[in-house]
């Protein structure tokens, strides 16, 4: 009798472990799905639940670190990433986390380590430079992009990104040079239209921004930056509920921008302004709260 009871307990225990593992795998998949949607805060509990219970240890730890970067819990991300096996993607994310934590020298070193492994990975330099832009580390961002441009001198996107930093630093002549080069290197592309629209913004020509972004979108370039720039330009040009067509257009392009890039705070802010003007208060609050969580340093 004792033997049968013992066997029954072993079988039950095995079933429990199997169910636990299946639940952990389900939690991992759910966390990854939420992460892909940019819903980092909601994804964290799923990864914590799956921790230590699935075979894909790296997937859990890396995605958890990614979520911590997304929720600006940089120290927790750094703690995880420094214990993972070094790779280009780990060093890439580590560099972003270190930037968020204000450790600029260490961030540059992590970027250089990642670049040594994948020197022609354009996204590496773009992601790290965007982290610099978020934190206001303009000189570091330029350093990152210069490293990228040494390896990818013909990259229109890296030239455009450097132009953004230079415009933030009021180096308009240098910024315009990079924006023009981006257009020359990749004519009629989404980045060419974005660069041209950014030049128009810098010169204060709102109508040219509207014309440029409309043309780019009409040619099939639904990049979230083009959509946001058109929406913002229409609002600056005086679009209100009274100017129905322009206001409706601004709302439509900003809603598309938010759907395409949920992590871009400027689109949320502009869309929140539109909802406020339409007296859709709850939706406006939701957009503005999202923007505040995404970019708490943004005065707008």
N, C-alpha and C positions, 0 to 999 in steps of 0.2 A: 504494500500500500504506500509506504513511504517512497519507494522507488518511482511508482506511478505519479505521485504528487510532485516529486522532484522533476521528472520529465515534463510534466504539465507546466510547471513554473518556468522551465527552460524554454519551452515552446512559446509560452506567453511572453516571456522576456524578449525572445527573438522577434516576435510579431511587433512588440512595442518599439523595439529599435528600428525595425523596418518602417513602421509608421512615422517614427520621429525623423528618420532620414528623408522619407518622402516629403514630410512637412517642411524640413529644412531646404530641400531642393525647390519646393514650391515657393518658399520665402525668398530664396535667392533669385528665382525667375521674376517674382513680383518686384523685388528691389531693383533689378536691372531695368525692367519695363518702366518703372517710375523715374529712374535716373535718366533714361533716354528722353523722357518728356520734360526733363528739367525740374522734376518735383523732388528735390533732394531731401528736404526735411521729412517728407512722408516715407522716403525710401530707407532712411537710417534704421528704424526699428526692424525692418525685414532683414537687413544685413547683420544686425546685432543678434537676431534670433538664429540666423544660419551659421554664425561664427562657430567654428570648431565642430560642426556637425555635417559638413559636406566635404567631398573630395577636392573640390575646386577652391582650395584655400586662397590662392592668389586672387581669384575672381572676387571673392568676398572682401578681402582686405583692400584690394585696389579700388573697388567700387565704393567701399565705405569711406576711404580716404578722399575719393572724388566728391562724394556727398559732403564731407566735412569742408572741403574747399568751397563747394557751392553754397554752403551755409555760413561761410566765413569763420569756421572753427578751425583755424589754421594750425594751432599747436597740436590738436588731436590728429590732424592729417599728417603733420610732420613726424609725429611719433610712430605712426603706422608705416609711412613710406621709408623711413630710415632703417626699418627692420625687414623690408622686402629686398629680394635679390635685385641688384642694380641692373637697370636696362634703360633704353632710351625713353620708353613711356613712363617709367617710374621717375626718372630724373626730370622729365618734362613736368610732370605733376608736382614733384617736390619743389622745383624752381618756382612754380606758381604759388605754392603754399608758403614758401619762404618769403616771397614778395609780399604776400598778404600779412605776414608776421613782421614785416619791416627789416628782414635780414638780407639786405641787398647784396653784400659780398658773397654770402653763401648761395644766394639765388643765382648769381652770375656763374659761380663755379658749377652748380648743378646743370645749368643751361649748357655750359661748355662741355660737360661730361656727356650730355645727351647729344650735342652736336657732333662730338667725336665719333659717336656710334652711328648716327644717321645725319650726315652733314647736309644732304639735299632734301631733308624733310621740311618742306615749306611751312606746314601746319605747326611744327615745333616753335618756330620763331614768331609766328602769328599769335599763338596762344599765350606764350610768355610775355610778348610785348603788350598784348591786351590786358594782361594782369598788371603790368606796369602802368598802363593808362588808367586803369581803375583806381590804383593807389596813388596816382599823381607822381610817380617816379619817372619823369620824362627823360632825364639823362640816361638812366639805366635802360629804358626802352630803346633809345637811340643806339646804345651799345649792343643790345640784343639784335636789333635789325641790321646793324652794320656787320655783325658776325654772319647773319643770314645772307646778306647781299654779297659778302665775299664768296660764299658757296653757291649762291643763286643770283648772279648779277642781272639776269634777264627776268627776274620775277616782278611782274607788274603789281602784284598784291603787296609784296614787301616794300616796294617804292611808295605805293599809296599809303601804307601804314606809317612809314617814316614821315611822309608828308603830313599826316595827322599830328604826329608828335611835334613836328616843327611849327605847325600852325598853333598848337597849344602853347608853344614857347615864344610865340609872336615872331617867328623867323619866316615871314611870309614869302620872301623871295625864294628861299630854299624849299619851302613847302610847295610853291607853285612849280618849281623845277621837277620835283618828284611827282606831282600830280600830272604834269604834262608828259613825263617819261612813262608813267603808268598807262596813259592813253595811247602813247606811241607803241609801247611794247605789246599791248593787247587791245587793238582798236575794235570798236563795236562790241566789246565784252561788257559784262555787268560792271566790272571794276573800272572800265573806262568811263562809263556813264556816272558812276559814283564819284570818281575823281573830278570829272567836269562839274558835277553838281556841287561838290565841296568847294571848288574854286569860286563858283558863283556865290556860295554862302559867304566865303571870306571877303568877297568884294561888295557884299550887301545887295546883290542883284537877285531879289527874291523871285521875280518873274522869270529870270533865266533858270533858276533852280527848278521852277515848276515846269518850264518847257523841256528841260533836259531830262528830268525824272520821268515825265510823261512819255517822252520818246523812248527812253530805255525800257519802261514797263510795256509800252505798245509793241516793242520788239521781242517780248517774251522774257525779259529779265526781271523776275519777281523777287529779287534779292531784298532781304528785310531792311537793309540800309536805304535802298532806293525808295521803298514803300514808306519808310518812316520820314525820310527827307521830304517827300512830296506832301505827306500829311502835315508836317510841321510848317512847310513853306506856305501851304494853303491857309493855315491858321494865321501865320504872320501877315499874309496878304489881306487878311480881314474876313475870312470865311466865318460865317455865323449861321445859326438856324434860319435867319432871314434870307441868306443867299443859299437857297436850298441845294442847287446842283453841286457847288464847290464844297459845301459842308458835308453833303452825303458822300462825295468822292473822298474827302479827308477821312471820314469815319471808315469807309470801306477799306482804304489802303492801310490804315493803322490797325484795323482788326486783322487783316491778312499778315501784317508785320508781327503782331503779337502771337498769332498762331504759328508763324514760321520760326520765330525766335523768342520763346517765352522768357529767356534770360536777359533780354535787352530792355533796360529800364526806361530809356527815352521814349520808346514806343508806348509803354504803359502810361507814362506821364501825359503824353499828348492825347492818348485815347481817353484817359481820365478827364481831361479838360473838355473833350467833346461830350462825354456823358454828363458832366456837370451842366454844360450849356443846354443839354436836352432835358435836364432835370431828372435824369436817371441816376439818382443819388447813390443807391446801393451798388450799382455797377461801377460808378465812378470811384467810390471808396475802395472797392476790390482792386481796381487797376492801380490806384495810388498807393495802397498798402503793398501790393506786389513790387512796385517801383522802389518803395522805401526799403523793403527787405533786400532787394537785389543790389541797391546802390545807396546805402545810408549816408554816404558823403556828398551826394548830389543835392545841392541847395534847392533845385527846382522841385 
